[in-house]
Amino acid sequence: MESFKQWCGLPNVHGAMDGNHIIISEPQTFFPKDYYYHKIGNYSIVVQAIINCNKKIIVLCVGMLGSVNDYRVLHRSTSYQHVQFHGLSDLNKGVDGVLPYLLSDKGYPLICWVMTPFKRKDNIKS
């Protein structure tokens, strides 16, 4: 967590999380459309990784259908179940009363152990 703090200035960051798609041939299943990811226009399976500050994978979830979004991949992963019941605090203790959390993109939910970017509305005036 100290290395993340030095790199990005945020305290108690345990890791960073994101998903990616591995392109595959059209599956020969009853429901190939479940593997179809419209943003890339191809069939895929999803890989979700949590990395540490040295860009080493510490948790990997592979094999979700390409049509499944980041939130659902996280929600169905064993890491989600583990953290929901045990928190990240069993991995590392937080500092100054703030528990460890993961950094992620806007595809993930903002929950107590996942920090996402602020979603700005275009109609908000400063």
N, CA, C and O atoms as a Tinker XYZ file with bonds, in Angstrom:
   504  protein
     1  N      0.826000   -1.193000    0.000000    73     2
     2  CA     0.000000    0.000000    0.000000    64     1     3
     3  C      0.870000    1.256000    0.000000    63     2     4     5
     4  O      0.495000    2.278000   -0.574000    81     3
     5  N      2.018000    1.173000    0.639000    73     3     6
     6  CA     2.907000    2.333000    0.676000    64     5     7
     7  C      3.407000    2.683000   -0.727000    63     6     8     9
     8  O      3.537000    3.862000   -1.058000    81     7
     9  N      3.687000    1.679000   -1.546000    73     7    10
    10  CA     4.143000    1.936000   -2.920000    64     9    11
    11  C      3.066000    2.622000   -3.743000    63    10    12    13
    12  O      3.368000    3.534000   -4.512000    81    11
    13  N      1.801000    2.195000   -3.595000    73    11    14
    14  CA     0.709000    2.877000   -4.290000    64    13    15
    15  C      0.608000    4.325000   -3.820000    63    14    16    17
    16  O      0.383000    5.228000   -4.625000    81    15
    17  N      0.772000    4.541000   -2.532000    73    15    18
    18  CA     0.674000    5.910000   -2.001000    64    17    19
    19  C      1.763000    6.798000   -2.612000    63    18    20    21
    20  O      1.499000    7.944000   -2.977000    81    19
    21  N      2.974000    6.273000   -2.721000    73    19    22
    22  CA     4.055000    7.046000   -3.323000    64    21    23
    23  C      3.794000    7.310000   -4.802000    63    22    24    25
    24  O      4.134000    8.377000   -5.313000    81    23
    25  N      3.191000    6.339000   -5.492000    73    23    26
    26  CA     2.957000    6.458000   -6.930000    64    25    27
    27  C      1.804000    7.399000   -7.257000    63    26    28    29
    28  O      1.929000    8.245000   -8.143000    81    27
    29  N      0.662000    7.259000   -6.539000    73    27    30
    30  CA    -0.508000    8.049000   -6.932000    64    29    31
    31  C     -1.015000    8.998000   -5.839000    63    30    32    33
    32  O     -1.957000    9.758000   -6.065000    81    31
    33  N     -0.396000    8.955000   -4.665000    73    31    34
    34  CA    -0.784000    9.877000   -3.604000    64    33    35
    35  C     -2.028000    9.486000   -2.834000    63    34    36    37
    36  O     -2.504000   10.259000   -2.003000    81    35
    37  N     -2.565000    8.305000   -3.088000    73    35    38
    38  CA    -3.755000    7.848000   -2.375000    64    37    39
    39  C     -3.361000    6.834000   -1.304000    63    38    40    41
    40  O     -2.609000    5.899000   -1.583000    81    39
    41  N     -3.862000    7.010000   -0.081000    73    39    42
    42  CA    -3.524000    6.063000    0.980000    64    41    43
    43  C     -4.378000    4.800000    0.895000    63    42    44    45
    44  O     -5.489000    4.827000    0.365000    81    43
    45  N     -3.858000    3.710000    1.414000    73    43    46
    46  CA    -4.593000    2.451000    1.620000    64    45    47
    47  C     -5.048000    1.748000    0.352000    63    46    48    49
    48  O     -5.977000    0.943000    0.403000    81    47
    49  N     -4.423000    2.028000   -0.779000    73    47    50
    50  CA    -4.770000    1.325000   -2.017000    64    49    51
    51  C     -4.112000   -0.050000   -1.982000    63    50    52    53
    52  O     -2.889000   -0.167000   -1.912000    81    51
    53  N     -4.940000   -1.081000   -2.033000    73    51    54
    54  CA    -4.425000   -2.456000   -1.986000    64    53    55
    55  C     -4.036000   -2.949000   -3.378000    63    54    56    57
    56  O     -3.125000   -3.765000   -3.518000    81    55
    57  N     -4.730000   -2.452000   -4.414000    73    55    58
    58  CA    -4.444000   -2.887000   -5.770000    64    57    59
    59  C     -5.332000   -2.165000   -6.764000    63    58    60    61
    60  O     -6.131000   -1.302000   -6.398000    81    59
    61  N     -5.180000   -2.531000   -8.026000    73    59    62
    62  CA    -6.000000   -1.968000   -9.095000    64    61    63
    63  C     -6.684000   -3.122000   -9.822000    63    62    64    65
    64  O     -6.107000   -4.197000   -9.982000    81    63
    65  N     -7.928000   -2.885000  -10.262000    73    63    66
    66  CA    -8.725000   -3.948000  -10.860000    64    65    67
    67  C     -9.306000   -3.489000  -12.188000    63    66    68    69
    68  O     -9.771000   -2.357000  -12.322000    81    67
    69  N     -9.272000   -4.392000  -13.170000    73    67    70
    70  CA    -9.921000   -4.123000  -14.444000    64    69    71
    71  C    -10.154000   -5.443000  -15.158000    63    70    72    73
    72  O     -9.599000   -6.483000  -14.805000    81    71
    73  N    -10.995000   -5.357000  -16.175000    73    71    74
    74  CA   -11.304000   -6.526000  -16.990000    64    73    75
    75  C    -10.883000   -6.296000  -18.420000    63    74    76    77
    76  O    -10.679000   -5.160000  -18.849000    81    75
    77  N    -10.755000   -7.383000  -19.153000    73    75    78
    78  CA   -10.413000   -7.313000  -20.568000    64    77    79
    79  C    -11.048000   -8.503000  -21.267000    63    78    80    81
    80  O    -11.441000   -9.477000  -20.627000    81    79
    81  N    -11.143000   -8.414000  -22.579000    73    79    82
    82  CA   -11.776000   -9.467000  -23.365000    64    81    83
    83  C    -10.740000  -10.206000  -24.198000    63    82    84    85
    84  O     -9.866000   -9.598000  -24.816000    81    83
    85  N    -10.856000  -11.525000  -24.203000    73    83    86
    86  CA   -10.041000  -12.368000  -25.065000    64    85    87
    87  C    -10.948000  -12.815000  -26.209000    63    86    88    89
    88  O    -11.951000  -13.494000  -25.988000    81    87
    89  N    -10.592000  -12.433000  -27.412000    73    87    90
    90  CA   -11.406000  -12.778000  -28.580000    64    89    91
    91  C    -11.300000  -14.274000  -28.855000    63    90    92    93
    92  O    -10.219000  -14.863000  -28.816000    81    91
    93  N    -12.464000  -14.869000  -29.134000    73    91    94
    94  CA   -12.529000  -16.297000  -29.444000    64    93    95
    95  C    -13.349000  -16.485000  -30.726000    63    94    96    97
    96  O    -14.035000  -15.567000  -31.174000    81    95
    97  N    -13.269000  -17.657000  -31.295000    73    95    98
    98  CA   -14.131000  -17.998000  -32.431000    64    97    99
    99  C    -15.562000  -18.148000  -31.934000    63    98   100   101
   100  O    -15.795000  -18.346000  -30.741000    81    99
   101  N    -16.517000  -18.054000  -32.851000    73    99   102
   102  CA   -17.908000  -18.219000  -32.452000    64   101   103
   103  C    -18.081000  -19.585000  -31.793000    63   102   104   105
   104  O    -17.797000  -20.612000  -32.409000    81   103
   105  N    -18.546000  -19.602000  -30.543000    73   103   106
   106  CA   -18.691000  -20.873000  -29.829000    64   105   107
   107  C    -19.782000  -21.747000  -30.451000    63   106   108   109
   108  O    -20.793000  -21.238000  -30.936000    81   107
   109  N    -19.576000  -23.027000  -30.432000    73   107   110
   110  CA   -20.551000  -23.978000  -30.942000    64   109   111
   111  C    -21.428000  -24.442000  -29.785000    63   110   112   113
   112  O    -21.433000  -25.616000  -29.414000    81   111
   113  N    -22.170000  -23.487000  -29.226000    73   111   114
   114  CA   -23.059000  -23.772000  -28.100000    64   113   115
   115  C    -24.477000  -23.410000  -28.503000    63   114   116   117
   116  O    -24.704000  -22.888000  -29.595000    81   115
   117  N    -25.430000  -23.684000  -27.625000    73   115   118
   118  CA   -26.817000  -23.325000  -27.885000    64   117   119
   119  C    -27.020000  -21.805000  -27.899000    63   118   120   121
   120  O    -27.925000  -21.307000  -28.569000    81   119
   121  N    -26.183000  -21.071000  -27.164000    73   119   122
   122  CA   -26.351000  -19.631000  -27.045000    64   121   123
   123  C    -25.043000  -18.890000  -27.318000    63   122   124   125
   124  O    -24.469000  -18.304000  -26.400000    81   123
   125  N    -24.565000  -18.905000  -28.557000    73   123   126
   126  CA   -23.304000  -18.210000  -28.848000    64   125   127
   127  C    -23.399000  -16.708000  -28.609000    63   126   128   129
   128  O    -22.386000  -16.061000  -28.346000    81   127
   129  N    -24.612000  -16.141000  -28.697000    73   127   130
   130  CA   -24.761000  -14.696000  -28.482000    64   129   131
   131  C    -24.355000  -14.281000  -27.072000    63   130   132   133
   132  O    -24.031000  -13.115000  -26.847000    81   131
   133  N    -24.366000  -15.211000  -26.118000    73   131   134
   134  CA   -23.925000  -14.892000  -24.763000    64   133   135
   135  C    -22.445000  -14.533000  -24.719000    63   134   136   137
   136  O    -22.000000  -13.858000  -23.791000    81   135
   137  N    -21.684000  -14.975000  -25.706000    73   135   138
   138  CA   -20.261000  -14.679000  -25.782000    64   137   139
   139  C    -19.972000  -13.434000  -26.624000    63   138   140   141
   140  O    -18.823000  -13.005000  -26.726000    81   139
   141  N    -21.008000  -12.860000  -27.221000    73   139   142
   142  CA   -20.809000  -11.737000  -28.137000    64   141   143
   143  C    -20.703000  -10.433000  -27.362000    63   142   144   145
   144  O    -21.592000  -10.078000  -26.588000    81   143
   145  N    -19.583000   -9.714000  -27.585000    73   143   146
   146  CA   -19.352000   -8.426000  -26.942000    64   145   147
   147  C    -19.511000   -7.339000  -27.997000    63   146   148   149
   148  O    -18.667000   -7.191000  -28.880000    81   147
   149  N    -20.589000   -6.588000  -27.899000    73   147   150
   150  CA   -20.955000   -5.625000  -28.931000    64   149   151
   151  C    -19.929000   -4.507000  -29.130000    63   150   152   153
   152  O    -19.812000   -3.991000  -30.241000    81   151
   153  N    -19.187000   -4.119000  -28.102000    73   151   154
   154  CA   -18.234000   -3.004000  -28.234000    64   153   155
   155  C    -17.063000   -3.348000  -29.154000    63   154   156   157
   156  O    -16.498000   -2.467000  -29.802000    81   155
   157  N    -16.705000   -4.621000  -29.207000    73   155   158
   158  CA   -15.619000   -5.017000  -30.112000    64   157   159
   159  C    -16.155000   -5.755000  -31.333000    63   158   160   161
   160  O    -15.409000   -6.036000  -32.271000    81   159
   161  N    -17.453000   -6.069000  -31.320000    73   159   162
   162  CA   -18.071000   -6.737000  -32.452000    64   161   163
   163  C    -17.545000   -8.141000  -32.680000    63   162   164   165
   164  O    -17.367000   -8.574000  -33.818000    81   163
   165  N    -17.297000   -8.850000  -31.578000    73   163   166
   166  CA   -16.748000  -10.188000  -31.701000    64   165   167
   167  C    -17.138000  -11.021000  -30.487000    63   166   168   169
   168  O    -17.693000  -10.506000  -29.517000    81   167
   169  N    -16.841000  -12.299000  -30.556000    73   167   170
   170  CA   -17.092000  -13.204000  -29.432000    64   169   171
   171  C    -15.876000  -13.166000  -28.516000    63   170   172   173
   172  O    -14.741000  -13.030000  -28.973000    81   171
   173  N    -16.129000  -13.288000  -27.222000    73   171   174
   174  CA   -15.012000  -13.210000  -26.284000    64   173   175
   175  C    -15.348000  -13.872000  -24.964000    63   174   176   177
   176  O    -16.502000  -14.181000  -24.667000    81   175
   177  N    -14.299000  -14.080000  -24.180000    73   175   178
   178  CA   -14.446000  -14.409000  -22.764000    64   177   179
   179  C    -13.756000  -13.287000  -21.992000    63   178   180   181
   180  O    -12.855000  -12.624000  -22.506000    81   179
   181  N    -14.189000  -13.089000  -20.763000    73   179   182
   182  CA   -13.691000  -11.966000  -19.963000    64   181   183
   183  C    -12.628000  -12.440000  -18.980000    63   182   184   185
   184  O    -12.745000  -13.501000  -18.366000    81   183
   185  N    -11.594000  -11.623000  -18.852000    73   183   186
   186  CA   -10.545000  -11.824000  -17.857000    64   185   187
   187  C    -10.571000  -10.606000  -16.939000    63   186   188   189
   188  O    -10.513000   -9.470000  -17.409000    81   187
   189  N    -10.658000  -10.841000  -15.640000    73   187   190
   190  CA   -10.598000   -9.748000  -14.663000    64   189   191
   191  C     -9.375000   -9.972000  -13.784000    63   190   192   193
   192  O     -9.168000  -11.064000  -13.255000    81   191
   193  N     -8.572000   -8.935000  -13.636000    73   191   194
   194  CA    -7.359000   -9.063000  -12.842000    64   193   195
   195  C     -7.292000   -7.971000  -11.789000    63   194   196   197
   196  O     -7.747000   -6.846000  -11.997000    81   195
   197  N     -6.720000   -8.329000  -10.668000    73   195   198
   198  CA    -6.349000   -7.367000   -9.637000    64   197   199
   199  C     -4.834000   -7.422000   -9.556000    63   198   200   201
   200  O     -4.239000   -8.485000   -9.376000    81   199
   201  N     -4.218000   -6.242000   -9.695000    73   199   202
   202  CA    -2.758000   -6.190000   -9.699000    64   201   203
   203  C     -2.248000   -5.370000   -8.524000    63   202   204   205
   204  O     -2.972000   -4.549000   -7.961000    81   203
   205  N     -0.993000   -5.605000   -8.165000    73   203   206
   206  CA    -0.365000   -4.793000   -7.124000    64   205   207
   207  C      0.398000   -3.646000   -7.779000    63   206   208   209
   208  O      0.342000   -3.482000   -8.998000    81   207
   209  N      1.099000   -2.864000   -6.994000    73   207   210
   210  CA     1.785000   -1.682000   -7.531000    64   209   211
   211  C      2.942000   -2.036000   -8.454000    63   210   212   213
   212  O      3.423000   -1.176000   -9.192000    81   211
   213  N      3.398000   -3.283000   -8.428000    73   211   214
   214  CA     4.466000   -3.725000   -9.321000    64   213   215
   215  C      3.924000   -4.346000  -10.605000    63   214   216   217
   216  O      4.669000   -4.955000  -11.372000    81   215
   217  N      2.612000   -4.185000  -10.831000    73   215   218
   218  CA     1.913000   -4.708000  -12.008000    64   217   219
   219  C      1.932000   -6.229000  -12.059000    63   218   220   221
   220  O      1.893000   -6.822000  -13.137000    81   219
   221  N      1.993000   -6.850000  -10.901000    73   219   222
   222  CA     1.917000   -8.308000  -10.818000    64   221   223
   223  C      0.497000   -8.688000  -10.447000    63   222   224   225
   224  O     -0.111000   -8.082000   -9.565000    81   223
   225  N     -0.024000   -9.694000  -11.127000    73   223   226
   226  CA    -1.387000  -10.146000  -10.864000    64   225   227
   227  C     -1.436000  -10.841000   -9.509000    63   226   228   229
   228  O     -0.666000  -11.762000   -9.236000    81   227
   229  N     -2.365000  -10.375000   -8.661000    73   227   230
   230  CA    -2.543000  -11.011000   -7.358000    64   229   231
   231  C     -3.849000  -11.804000   -7.293000    63   230   232   233
   232  O     -3.983000  -12.703000   -6.462000    81   231
   233  N     -4.817000  -11.481000   -8.165000    73   231   234
   234  CA    -6.065000  -12.230000   -8.278000    64   233   235
   235  C     -6.469000  -12.236000   -9.742000    63   234   236   237
   236  O     -6.396000  -11.205000  -10.412000    81   235
   237  N     -6.897000  -13.395000  -10.247000    73   235   238
   238  CA    -7.294000  -13.517000  -11.641000    64   237   239
   239  C     -8.594000  -14.302000  -11.729000    63   238   240   241
   240  O     -8.731000  -15.368000  -11.129000    81   239
   241  N     -9.539000  -13.768000  -12.477000    73   239   242
   242  CA   -10.824000  -14.424000  -12.716000    64   241   243
   243  C    -10.984000  -14.533000  -14.231000    63   242   244   245
   244  O    -11.018000  -13.515000  -14.921000    81   243
   245  N    -11.083000  -15.748000  -14.752000    73   243   246
   246  CA   -11.117000  -15.975000  -16.193000    64   245   247
   247  C    -12.328000  -16.816000  -16.564000    63   246   248   249
   248  O    -12.689000  -17.749000  -15.847000    81   247
   249  N    -12.955000  -16.483000  -17.694000    73   247   250
   250  CA   -13.937000  -17.386000  -18.264000    64   249   251
   251  C    -15.369000  -16.912000  -18.319000    63   250   252   253
   252  O    -16.231000  -17.645000  -18.804000    81   251
   253  N    -15.661000  -15.708000  -17.840000    73   251   254
   254  CA   -17.032000  -15.213000  -17.952000    64   253   255
   255  C    -17.366000  -14.961000  -19.422000    63   254   256   257
   256  O    -16.482000  -14.686000  -20.234000    81   255
   257  N    -18.633000  -15.057000  -19.744000    73   255   258
   258  CA   -19.112000  -14.825000  -21.106000    64   257   259
   259  C    -18.826000  -13.395000  -21.537000    63   258   260   261
   260  O    -18.890000  -12.480000  -20.716000    81   259
   261  N    -18.513000  -13.189000  -22.803000    73   259   262
   262  CA   -18.159000  -11.879000  -23.319000    64   261   263
   263  C    -19.230000  -10.818000  -23.163000    63   262   264   265
   264  O    -18.921000   -9.627000  -23.136000    81   263
   265  N    -20.485000  -11.230000  -23.060000    73   263   266
   266  CA   -21.569000  -10.249000  -22.917000    64   265   267
   267  C    -21.723000   -9.737000  -21.485000    63   266   268   269
   268  O    -22.518000   -8.831000  -21.236000    81   267
   269  N    -20.978000  -10.302000  -20.551000    73   267   270
   270  CA   -21.094000   -9.929000  -19.142000    64   269   271
   271  C    -20.250000   -8.685000  -18.860000    63   270   272   273
   272  O    -19.074000   -8.638000  -19.221000    81   271
   273  N    -20.852000   -7.673000  -18.212000    73   271   274
   274  CA   -20.125000   -6.431000  -17.927000    64   273   275
   275  C    -19.236000   -6.568000  -16.688000    63   274   276   277
   276  O    -19.324000   -7.547000  -15.947000    81   275
   277  N    -18.380000   -5.566000  -16.483000    73   275   278
   278  CA   -17.406000   -5.601000  -15.382000    64   277   279
   279  C    -18.065000   -5.823000  -14.028000    63   278   280   281
   280  O    -17.577000   -6.611000  -13.218000    81   279
   281  N    -19.170000   -5.133000  -13.781000    73   279   282
   282  CA   -19.854000   -5.256000  -12.491000    64   281   283
   283  C    -20.284000   -6.698000  -12.245000    63   282   284   285
   284  O    -20.080000   -7.228000  -11.152000    81   283
   285  N    -20.870000   -7.328000  -13.239000    73   283   286
   286  CA   -21.347000   -8.698000  -13.058000    64   285   287
   287  C    -20.197000   -9.685000  -12.930000    63   286   288   289
   288  O    -20.297000  -10.660000  -12.185000    81   287
   289  N    -19.107000   -9.444000  -13.648000    73   287   290
   290  CA   -17.936000  -10.312000  -13.500000    64   289   291
   291  C    -17.443000  -10.232000  -12.060000    63   290   292   293
   292  O    -17.188000  -11.257000  -11.428000    81   291
   293  N    -17.309000   -9.016000  -11.545000    73   291   294
   294  CA   -16.872000   -8.842000  -10.158000    64   293   295
   295  C    -17.840000   -9.525000   -9.202000    63   294   296   297
   296  O    -17.419000  -10.267000   -8.315000    81   295
   297  N    -19.114000   -9.283000   -9.375000    73   295   298
   298  CA   -20.127000   -9.809000   -8.467000    64   297   299
   299  C    -20.142000  -11.341000   -8.438000    63   298   300   301
   300  O    -20.451000  -11.939000   -7.408000    81   299
   301  N    -19.815000  -11.962000   -9.544000    73   299   302
   302  CA   -19.811000  -13.427000   -9.626000    64   301   303
   303  C    -18.461000  -14.051000   -9.258000    63   302   304   305
   304  O    -18.349000  -15.274000   -9.169000    81   303
   305  N    -17.458000  -13.235000   -9.048000    73   303   306
   306  CA   -16.120000  -13.769000   -8.779000    64   305   307
   307  C    -15.982000  -14.234000   -7.330000    63   306   308   309
   308  O    -16.689000  -13.764000   -6.438000    81   307
   309  N    -15.064000  -15.158000   -7.121000    73   307   310
   310  CA   -14.798000  -15.619000   -5.758000    64   309   311
   311  C    -14.140000  -14.518000   -4.933000    63   310   312   313
   312  O    -14.293000  -14.488000   -3.712000    81   311
   313  N    -13.404000  -13.605000   -5.589000    73   311   314
   314  CA   -12.785000  -12.507000   -4.838000    64   313   315
   315  C    -13.863000  -11.602000   -4.245000    63   314   316   317
   316  O    -13.702000  -11.105000   -3.131000    81   315
   317  N    -14.959000  -11.379000   -4.973000    73   315   318
   318  CA   -16.065000  -10.563000   -4.448000    64   317   319
   319  C    -16.651000  -11.233000   -3.204000    63   318   320   321
   320  O    -16.855000  -10.584000   -2.178000    81   319
   321  N    -16.916000  -12.517000   -3.306000    73   319   322
   322  CA   -17.492000  -13.235000   -2.169000    64   321   323
   323  C    -16.549000  -13.173000   -0.965000    63   322   324   325
   324  O    -16.988000  -12.955000    0.165000    81   323
   325  N    -15.273000  -13.362000   -1.212000    73   323   326
   326  CA   -14.292000  -13.314000   -0.121000    64   325   327
   327  C    -14.270000  -11.940000    0.552000    63   326   328   329
   328  O    -14.338000  -11.837000    1.777000    81   327
   329  N    -14.175000  -10.891000   -0.261000    73   327   330
   330  CA   -14.056000   -9.543000    0.306000    64   329   331
   331  C    -15.365000   -9.115000    0.972000    63   330   332   333
   332  O    -15.332000   -8.438000    1.999000    81   331
   333  N    -16.508000   -9.491000    0.413000    73   331   334
   334  CA   -17.782000   -9.143000    1.040000    64   333   335
   335  C    -17.879000   -9.728000    2.449000    63   334   336   337
   336  O    -18.421000   -9.090000    3.352000    81   335
   337  N    -17.355000  -10.937000    2.636000    73   335   338
   338  CA   -17.444000  -11.577000    3.946000    64   337   339
   339  C    -16.265000  -11.250000    4.863000    63   338   340   341
   340  O    -16.432000  -11.166000    6.080000    81   339
   341  N    -15.072000  -11.065000    4.286000    73   339   342
   342  CA   -13.881000  -10.882000    5.116000    64   341   343
   343  C    -13.240000   -9.509000    4.972000    63   342   344   345
   344  O    -12.440000   -9.121000    5.823000    81   343
   345  N    -13.567000   -8.763000    3.920000    73   343   346
   346  CA   -12.952000   -7.468000    3.678000    64   345   347
   347  C    -11.518000   -7.612000    3.201000    63   346   348   349
   348  O    -10.946000   -8.702000    3.225000    81   347
   349  N    -10.951000   -6.505000    2.771000    73   347   350
   350  CA    -9.527000   -6.503000    2.402000    64   349   351
   351  C     -8.651000   -6.397000    3.633000    63   350   352   353
   352  O     -7.435000   -6.572000    3.559000    81   351
   353  N     -9.278000   -6.108000    4.776000    73   351   354
   354  CA    -8.488000   -5.878000    5.984000    64   353   355
   355  C     -7.786000   -7.135000    6.465000    63   354   356   357
   356  O     -6.812000   -7.033000    7.211000    81   355
   357  N     -8.246000   -8.326000    6.064000    73   355   358
   358  CA    -7.519000   -9.523000    6.467000    64   357   359
   359  C     -6.243000   -9.697000    5.643000    63   358   360   361
   360  O     -5.373000  -10.491000    6.000000    81   359
   361  N     -6.135000   -8.946000    4.532000    73   359   362
   362  CA    -4.931000   -8.991000    3.717000    64   361   363
   363  C     -3.916000   -7.957000    4.175000    63   362   364   365
   364  O     -2.722000   -8.245000    4.253000    81   363
   365  N     -4.381000   -6.770000    4.474000    73   363   366
   366  CA    -3.543000   -5.676000    4.959000    64   365   367
   367  C     -4.404000   -4.780000    5.839000    63   366   368   369
   368  O     -5.564000   -4.524000    5.517000    81   367
   369  N     -3.860000   -4.315000    6.915000    73   367   370
   370  CA    -4.599000   -3.396000    7.783000    64   369   371
   371  C     -4.558000   -1.997000    7.186000    63   370   372   373
   372  O     -3.549000   -1.580000    6.618000    81   371
   373  N     -5.649000   -1.290000    7.321000    73   371   374
   374  CA    -5.726000    0.083000    6.835000    64   373   375
   375  C     -4.946000    1.026000    7.729000    63   374   376   377
   376  O     -4.417000    0.625000    8.766000    81   375
   377  N     -4.879000    2.281000    7.317000    73   375   378
   378  CA    -4.179000    3.312000    8.062000    64   377   379
   379  C     -5.165000    4.416000    8.418000    63   378   380   381
   380  O     -6.016000    4.777000    7.605000    81   379
   381  N     -5.056000    4.942000    9.607000    73   379   382
   382  CA    -5.901000    6.055000   10.067000    64   381   383
   383  C     -7.394000    5.757000    9.961000    63   382   384   385
   384  O     -8.189000    6.638000    9.631000    81   383
   385  N     -7.766000    4.510000   10.242000    73   383   386
   386  CA    -9.175000    4.140000   10.250000    64   385   387
   387  C     -9.795000    3.915000    8.887000    63   386   388   389
   388  O    -10.991000    3.634000    8.797000    81   387
   389  N     -9.006000    4.032000    7.812000    73   387   390
   390  CA    -9.515000    3.793000    6.466000    64   389   391
   391  C     -9.080000    2.399000    6.033000    63   390   392   393
   392  O     -7.891000    2.079000    6.024000    81   391
   393  N    -10.069000    1.567000    5.672000    73   391   394
   394  CA    -9.750000    0.215000    5.238000    64   393   395
   395  C     -9.159000    0.219000    3.834000    63   394   396   397
   396  O     -9.404000    1.150000    3.067000    81   395
   397  N     -8.388000   -0.803000    3.485000    73   395   398
   398  CA    -7.829000   -0.893000    2.140000    64   397   399
   399  C     -8.924000   -0.987000    1.081000    63   398   400   401
   400  O    -10.023000   -1.467000    1.356000    81   399
   401  N     -8.618000   -0.530000   -0.122000    73   399   402
   402  CA    -9.578000   -0.581000   -1.216000    64   401   403
   403  C     -8.839000   -0.785000   -2.525000    63   402   404   405
   404  O     -7.616000   -0.669000   -2.591000    81   403
   405  N     -9.607000   -1.093000   -3.570000    73   403   406
   406  CA    -9.063000   -1.273000   -4.907000    64   405   407
   407  C     -9.435000   -0.085000   -5.776000    63   406   408   409
   408  O    -10.516000    0.482000   -5.619000    81   407
   409  N     -8.556000    0.296000   -6.687000    73   407   410
   410  CA    -8.867000    1.306000   -7.698000    64   409   411
   411  C     -9.421000    0.585000   -8.922000    63   410   412   413
   412  O     -8.945000   -0.491000   -9.284000    81   411
   413  N    -10.420000    1.175000   -9.553000    73   411   414
   414  CA   -10.987000    0.570000  -10.761000    64   413   415
   415  C    -11.557000    1.661000  -11.664000    63   414   416   417
   416  O    -11.532000    2.842000  -11.318000    81   415
   417  N    -12.064000    1.257000  -12.810000    73   415   418
   418  CA   -12.665000    2.225000  -13.727000    64   417   419
   419  C    -14.169000    2.323000  -13.489000    63   418   420   421
   420  O    -14.706000    1.677000  -12.589000    81   419
   421  N    -14.843000    3.134000  -14.298000    73   419   422
   422  CA   -16.258000    3.412000  -14.080000    64   421   423
   423  C    -17.173000    2.232000  -14.390000    63   422   424   425
   424  O    -18.376000    2.316000  -14.145000    81   423
   425  N    -16.641000    1.142000  -14.918000    73   423   426
   426  CA   -17.439000   -0.048000  -15.171000    64   425   427
   427  C    -17.775000   -0.819000  -13.904000    63   426   428   429
   428  O    -18.630000   -1.705000  -13.910000    81   427
   429  N    -17.102000   -0.477000  -12.832000    73   427   430
   430  CA   -17.311000   -1.168000  -11.563000    64   429   431
   431  C    -18.159000   -0.322000  -10.626000    63   430   432   433
   432  O    -18.246000    0.895000  -10.787000    81   431
   433  N    -18.782000   -0.966000   -9.650000    73   431   434
   434  CA   -19.605000   -0.211000   -8.698000    64   433   435
   435  C    -18.740000    0.509000   -7.672000    63   434   436   437
   436  O    -17.643000    0.056000   -7.344000    81   435
   437  N    -19.234000    1.611000   -7.179000    73   435   438
   438  CA   -18.575000    2.305000   -6.068000    64   437   439
   439  C    -19.090000    1.663000   -4.787000    63   438   440   441
   440  O    -20.222000    1.904000   -4.368000    81   439
   441  N    -18.253000    0.854000   -4.179000    73   439   442
   442  CA   -18.587000    0.197000   -2.911000    64   441   443
   443  C    -17.448000    0.453000   -1.945000    63   442   444   445
   444  O    -16.412000    0.988000   -2.338000    81   443
   445  N    -17.621000    0.085000   -0.699000    73   443   446
   446  CA   -16.650000    0.486000    0.331000    64   445   447
   447  C    -15.230000    0.009000    0.062000    63   446   448   449
   448  O    -14.291000    0.592000    0.604000    81   447
   449  N    -15.032000   -1.016000   -0.744000    73   447   450
   450  CA   -13.676000   -1.499000   -1.012000    64   449   451
   451  C    -13.274000   -1.358000   -2.485000    63   450   452   453
   452  O    -12.255000   -1.904000   -2.909000    81   451
   453  N    -14.086000   -0.616000   -3.269000    73   451   454
   454  CA   -13.750000   -0.334000   -4.669000    64   453   455
   455  C    -13.941000    1.161000   -4.911000    63   454   456   457
   456  O    -15.041000    1.685000   -4.732000    81   455
   457  N    -12.874000    1.848000   -5.317000    73   455   458
   458  CA   -12.930000    3.282000   -5.611000    64   457   459
   459  C    -12.963000    3.458000   -7.125000    63   458   460   461
   460  O    -12.084000    2.978000   -7.840000    81   459
   461  N    -13.995000    4.155000   -7.599000    73   459   462
   462  CA   -14.145000    4.415000   -9.026000    64   461   463
   463  C    -14.017000    5.917000   -9.284000    63   462   464   465
   464  O    -14.125000    6.712000   -8.350000    81   463
   465  N    -13.788000    6.314000  -10.537000    73   463   466
   466  CA   -13.696000    7.747000  -10.837000    64   465   467
   467  C    -15.018000    8.459000  -10.577000    63   466   468   469
   468  O    -16.088000    7.854000  -10.648000    81   467
   469  N    -14.930000    9.729000  -10.279000    73   467   470
   470  CA   -16.110000   10.555000  -10.097000    64   469   471
   471  C    -16.826000   10.660000  -11.435000    63   470   472   473
   472  O    -16.206000   10.950000  -12.459000    81   471
   473  N    -18.140000   10.419000  -11.423000    73   471   474
   474  CA   -18.927000   10.507000  -12.654000    64   473   475
   475  C    -19.498000   11.910000  -12.777000    63   474   476   477
   476  O    -20.416000   12.282000  -12.045000    81   475
   477  N    -18.959000   12.674000  -13.690000    73   475   478
   478  CA   -19.355000   14.068000  -13.866000    64   477   479
   479  C    -20.531000   14.167000  -14.833000    63   478   480   481
   480  O    -20.536000   13.547000  -15.896000    81   479
   481  N    -21.496000   14.935000  -14.454000    73   479   482
   482  CA   -22.630000   15.220000  -15.332000    64   481   483
   483  C    -22.287000   16.459000  -16.149000    63   482   484   485
   484  O    -21.786000   17.445000  -15.609000    81   483
   485  N    -22.556000   16.409000  -17.449000    73   483   486
   486  CA   -22.225000   17.542000  -18.331000    64   485   487
   487  C    -23.036000   18.793000  -17.986000    63   486   488   489
   488  O    -22.614000   19.908000  -18.293000    81   487
   489  N    -24.178000   18.618000  -17.360000    73   487   490
   490  CA   -25.014000   19.792000  -17.075000    64   489   491
   491  C    -24.703000   20.441000  -15.734000    63   490   492   493
   492  O    -25.377000   21.396000  -15.348000    81   491
   493  N    -23.704000   19.951000  -15.017000    73   491   494
   494  CA   -23.302000   20.568000  -13.752000    64   493   495
   495  C    -22.365000   21.731000  -14.057000    63   494   496   497
   496  O    -21.381000   21.575000  -14.780000    81   495
   497  N    -22.680000   22.898000  -13.498000    73   495   498
   498  CA   -21.828000   24.068000  -13.705000    64   497   499
   499  C    -20.998000   24.298000  -12.453000    63   498   500   501
   500  O    -21.495000   24.178000  -11.334000    81   499
   501  N    -19.733000   24.628000  -12.653000    73   499   502
   502  CA   -18.862000   24.857000  -11.496000    64   501   503
   503  C    -18.906000   26.294000  -11.042000    63   502   504
   504  O    -18.231000   26.658000  -10.079000    81   503
